[in-house]
Amino acid sequence: MSYLTFKSKYNKFPKIKVTDENSVVLGYKDIINTIFKGMKTDKKVLVLECFPGVRYSELMENLISPLNPNLIIKSDDLALDKDDITKKIYSNLTKDRVFGVISEMEIKDLYIEKKVIEARKAINNAKGLVVIYGFGASHITLGDTLVYFDLARWEIQQRFRSGELTNWKMDNYDLDILRKYKRAYFVEWRIADRIKKSLFEELDYYIDTNGVNNPKMITGKDFLKGLIQSVKTPFRLVPYFDPGIWGGQWMKEVCDLDKSKDNFAWSFDGVPEENSVYMEYGNSYIEMPALNIVFYQPIELLGKNVFDRFGKEFPIRFDFLDTVKGGNLSLQVHPLTPYIKKQFGMKYTQDESYYILHAEKGSSVFLGVKENVDKSEMFKDLRKAKKGNYRFPHEKYINEFPAKTHDHFLIPAGTIHCSGSETMVLEISATPYIFTFKLWDWGRLGLDGIPRPVHLDHGEKVIQWNRTTKWVKDNLVDQSVLLEKNDNFTEERTGLHELEFIETRRHFFTGIVKHKANDSVHVLNLIHGQEAIIKSINNSFEPYIVHYAETFIIPANVGNYTIEPHGPSVGKKIGTIKAYIRN
């Protein structure tokens, strides 16, 4: 079945053009030669700082051993052992399978100071070349030449899933993927990001380790050049796609995905905390976490007001939820801000919305509770359903609204919700995406054959019971308001609810639409039509082309810009939806 009247040009491999110079060094042999060529004869200490998940065995075999160092120090050996680390971070991990508490630790908190001092003495006394490598190597010393080894978070998750990768210093190869991810998300990545932020301007070299035995290296100067260039132009993140128990078929066609797969449920193409970027240097490119841009150019990317409010965090998230020819999402609720702060250490919560990018017959959204629902009775039924062999009677308690293409359902935290089947959702939300309290999952098992986690105790504490049928209809179901209309375009405010900090504006247009930056980052998606072109008002960046269903980011630094139909869409109506942070 076809869901489009045209052939999609959705780009799965978008790149940020940094320079025409071919400055990427490929392969370990050339990397070794380049590093040594850059080292002065009196320099002897080479530090290889690694993000957790980098393949140490690959570094040892292909980089460290061929150097024939006089002294090799694996920094991990100077840290606490696995049991002591687990004890130290126990309060961050909690007993829950999914949720933990954001760690505020520094890498030094996990290292044994006596061993660190001894290692520093050994380094000072050593003759010839010394190599220190691992997670926390730069805590031992910055050395004479500092190299950072990085990889995308999606790649780390793939290594977790395959059983190749454990958490740092653990031997938990067979551990449930959710628990591996939890340990990384709440502890390891937080500490690693603090290290990374401190080293941006210290690096001599930066190495992309996403490929097996296929490292790509740039100089520290080119690394910074890429981060600076990225906020001077619109850009896209590298999308990734994942199957799910409720997944659908729409993205297979529109995003040109593997037709042999059963389904695709999620697409992340606008989540800097998860996505990566491709930085292009001449005829080659490297992949790095998009968070590197957020960390190094936060004001230029976000705008001063957004930065002052959120710090070095990207607060807007765009992603896809595909249930076309699939099933309902889990019935769920997100925590209120005070609850997420107290329980998990997050500064803000996942207010969200469902923009209906495509709806088949029977498409619907579950949203809010019905009038006069008995809370205790509903949770009695939910707990019976959790035990199995009982179907939760959702029709007794939960509203179900029909959905059509371009409807926008608003979902402030505390509102029970989920997308029904036959629906392609563009989810526009705040970024803390992991904090979903599932209430009922329609009696299904996950793809791993294990019941998906349900969090009734958390959910019961945050559900807003006054969000009943009438309130939801009046406040959350397609609240579009026409703001301006002329021969070339219409502009509508589609949300979000006043309880949420994200504003969304929809434009349908055949001509040029002007957008004011207002010193704020914008995130947009081409929701209708084949192709559009973004141009700078003051010619500060090269015109940028986007295609149907592509999410793109306009840094605050870019300034005012225009969008108009392009290529096959010239003379036809196209549409965008834009999200930004309210003042």
Helices and strands as residue ranges (DSSP letters): E 15-19, E 25-26, H 28-38, E 45-50, H 56-59, I 60-64, H 65-67, E 71-74, G 75-78, H 82-88, H 90-93, G 107-110, H 113-125, E 130-134, H 137-140, E 145-150, H 153-162, H 177-183, I 184-188, H 189-199, E 205-208, E 216-219, H 220-230, E 240-242, H 250-254, E 266-270, E 276-281, E 284-289, H 291-296, H 298-302, H 304-310, E 316-322, E 331-333, H 337-344, E 352-359, E 364-369, H 375-386, H 394-397, E 398-402, E 408-411, E 417-419, E 423-430, E 437-440, H 456-462, H 469-475, E 481-485, E 489-495, E 502-509, E 513-515, E 522-528, E 531-536, E 544-547, E 551-554, G 556-558, E 561-565, G 567-569, E 574-581
